Amino acid sequence: MSLLSDLSEILQPLNISIETGVFSGVPPDEYLVFIPLTDIFEVHADNRPGFDVQEVRISLFSKGNYLERKRQITTALLNADFTITERRYIGHEDDTGYHHYAIDVAKNYGLEE
């Protein structure tokens, strides 16, 4: 299981272009970039992890009003039981004309024995 693939599946119905790491090609007026942040094991008493905790930053880039998309993404994530660890407006990129908004999400995956 992968947080990146789960996020793609959950956010695909919003009809926003999605890339991982960096957007390749000519970007549309609105798109998402997934940036992996962490992939850690939680420590347990027997020193054997039971969960793989994955965290990804979803960067929303929009040349228009990003607020409605922020709401749609947040709602989709919460409805799918993702943990939102942070939301933040990064700023307006004057050279490209995009608003940049970041949503950090995490999910625990049980480890198979």
C-alpha angles and dihedrals in degrees: 000000000000132000090215093058093042091052092049090052094048096045099039093089089063089070096228120140111251130201134167121234099350135002111256122208126007108338120227122232089270130028146144129234120196115211117187110228109174141001108184142158119231112233117243133189093260092048090242115117117232096186138040108214113204125188129189134181114225108206114199115201116191134167090199135046105321096189097090092048090048089055093047093049093046092049093048092050095047092046089054092051097249118152113238107209098178143359122194142163105234096189146258116298102219094192094056102025094234128135108220118211123174130206118185115205134183136192134185118226120194115234119238116230 
